[in-house]
Amino acid sequence: MSTDPKQLKSASDPERIVLAWGEKHLIKQRNKMVARDLLSKGHDLYCLGIAESGHPRHPSRMSHSLESLQIYQRKEIAGS
């Protein structure tokens, strides 16, 4: 897990990409650009849950009893 671009570029292809940016701190629609770029490269995107706003939930806003991931759908990216 990393947010450092250098580490991400050197990593092997991931098994799963989990989005977890939450509902706040969205800068210049970067969230949409990142998700669309990953989808265009054929990656399936997952999240810990989806907030009412349609954004993937951030782990700090969730229960510790999470048991599974959800697929993060294209419609949620378009609506975010």
Helices and strands as residue ranges (DSSP letters): H 5-10, E 17-19, H 30-40, E 45-47, G 59-61, E 70-71, H 74-79
